[in-house]
Amino acid sequence: MNLSTRSAIPEIMDTQKVDIKLLENVFLDINKANDLLGGAVITINAVNSLVQEYPKKEYTIIDMGCGDGTMLRKLALISRKHQAKFSFIGIDLNQMAIDLAREKSKDFTEIQFVCQDILMLKPDQFTCDILLCTLTMHHFENQEIKTFMAHFIQLSQIGVIVNDLQRSALACYLFRLFSGIFIKTKIAKHDGLVSIKRGFKKKDLINLSKSFPKSEHIISWKWAFRYVWIVKQAN
């Protein structure tokens, strides 16, 4: 298995249209894996860190590639215990994912969802304090990442939080074992493994960060086989 460079193999979800019921089941598998392996907690902790570092009365948080909105619902529940006011915007290219997110978020008036291609974003369309990109960046090629990260940095007043996969043989091996037990849909099993192969090594993220020398970058490895890349606005 050659993992020296990022794989160019596309994920099924990026190339084929699936019906909404199957999509919902795929998201259930993805969310289950995130919960069991602590992926969501990584983003939540990073958000808490920025909120503590930059105290405000109100925050707007955007989630790029929000899927069915699970991350934003988790953050919204936590934010309701906070003294500050929070509002959330979920953005995804997949209209069916947005429809699912809206259906699942009926009790969350602080969340709104928009169907939008993140590569086509314009800096004057959305503004926020904190911008999230969780398990989305690996879907794109490096040059595309540079394009949308430049937009993300412009959109966010405080910072950008990227949570994505480490590319490693051990991660691939363990995912095969994990998915055989916990993941039901064939698409999630296939795309999960492809995602790891499309993931990142730390040097990849460091090289990408050099495209934005005016920002402060913190790149950290987290269990299970994740990297968190926090880009903060320069003081």
N, C-alpha and C positions, 0 to 999 in steps of 0.2 A: 504494500500500500504506500504510494508516494504522496506524502502530504507536505512536501517542501513548498508548494505554492497552492493557492486557493483553487478549488475545483471550479470548472465552468459548467458542470452538469446542472441543468435546471431542475427545480422542484416541480412536482406534479401540480401543486397549488398555483404555481406561477404560469403554467402552460395550458392547463385544462380547466374548463368550467364544470363545476360539480353542483348538484342540486343542494338546496338550502338545508335539507335534513342531514345529508352526508357532511356538509360543511359544519353544521352544529356539532356533530359527533367528532369530527376532527378537532374542533376547538376544545371539546371536552377532554380529549386525549392530551392535547398540548397543555391545557390548564392543569390537568392532573400531574403531568410530568413536572411542570413548574412548581406546583405546590409541594410535591414529594421531594424534589431536589433543591428547594429553597430559592428558585430563580426569582420569584416575585419579591421575596424579602430583600434581595439585593437592591432592586430599584427603590423599594420603599425606604430602606435605610439611607440610600443616597439622597432621596428627596428630603428626608428628615434632616440630614446633615446640612443641606443648602438652606433649608428653612431656618434652622438654628443659627447659621452663619450670617444670614441676611434677613433679619426680622422685619416684617411688614404687617400692616393691618389687613391687606388683601393680596391674594396670589391667584394668578391664572396659570394653569398647567396644561400643556398640549402633549398628547401622546400620538406620535407619528407611526402609522402602521398599527392602529389600535386593535385590529381584529374584532372580536366580539365584545370589547370594552371591559374585560375582566380586570385589568390593571387599574383602570380609572375607578371602577366600583370599589376596589379594595382601598384605594387612596381616599375616595370620598367618605367611606365609612370611618376611616381614621381621622380625616380632617374635621368631621363633625364634633370631635372632642377637643378641637383646637380653638383657641380664642380668636385667631385670625379667620377671615372669610376666604373660602376657596371656590374657584370655579374651574371647570375642566372642559377641554375640547378634545374629542377623539377624531383622528383623520385617517382614512384608509381608502385605497383605490378600489377595493372590492365592494360593490353596492350591496351584495347579499350579506357581507360581514357587517356593514353599517346597519342594515335592516335588523339583523340579529342583535346588534349592540343596542339599538333603540328599544327593541322589544324587551330585552333583559334589564334595561335601565329605566323602566317606567317610574320607579320609585326614587329616582335620583334626578331631581330637578336642577341640580348644580352641574349636570353633565349634558353637553350637546355633541352631536356627531355630524361630520361632514365627509362626503365622498369626494376625494381629491387625490390627484397624482402628486406625490411629494416632490417629484422631479420638476414639476411645472409650477411649484409654489413661487409666489412673488413676495418680497419682503413686506409689502404694504398690505397684504391680505390678512395676515394674522400677527398678533403680537402676544407675548406671554412672558412670564417671569422665569419659568422652568420648562424646558422642552425634553420630552422623553423619547427614546428610540430603543425599544426593547425587542430583541429577536427579529429585527427588521433589516438592519444594515447588511447582513450577510447575503441578502437577496440580490444585492447590487454589485456591479464591478467597481474597481477602485476609483476610476475617474468619475463615475456617477456619485460615489460616496463623497468625493471632494466637492462636487457641485452642490449636493443637498446639505452637506455639513456647513458650507459657507452660508447657505440660506438659514440654516438652523441657528447659527451663531448670531446672525443679524436679527432673527426673530425673538431671541431670548434676552431678557434684561439681566438675568442672574447667571444662567448657565444651561448647558446641555448635558443630559445623562444618557449615555449609550450602554446598554447591557446586552452583550452578545456572546457567542460561543467560542470556546477555544478549539482550535484545530489540532487534534492529537489522535494517535493510534489508540491509546488507552481509552479515550473518551468514546471512540467508535466501538471498541470492544465491549465496554460497559453498557453502552446504549443498546447494543444488540441483546444483551442479557435482560436489561431493564424493560425494553419494549416487548420482549417475548412474554413477560409476566403482566405488565401493567397497561400496555397500549393495545387497543382493539382494532382500530382502523388500519387498513393496509397503507393508505395515503400517509398517515402520521408516522408509521414505521419507516416507510421509504423516505419521506421528506425529512424526518428527524436525522437520519444517517447522512443524507445529502447535505443538510444544514451544517453538520459538524465539519464535513469536508470543505464546505464553503466558508467556514469560520476563520478565525484569526489566530495568529501568533502575536506575541507582544511586539515583536519588531515591526509587524505590519501596521499596528496601531501607532507606534512611535513614528514610523515613516509618514503615515497619514497626518498625524498631528503637526508635522513640520510644515504643512501647507498653511497653517494658521498660527504664525509666530507671535501675533499680537495677543493671543489668548493664553490663559494658564491651563495646563493639561495635567490631569492626574489619571494614571492608568494602573489598575490594580487587578490581580487575579483573585477570583472568588470560587469557592466550592459551589456547585459542582461543575467544574470545567467552564467557567465563565470569565470574561473580562468586563470590568466596568471602566469606561472612559468618561471622565467628567471634564467638561470644557467650561471654564469659568471666564467671565468677562474680565479683562485686565483692569486693574484699578487705575 
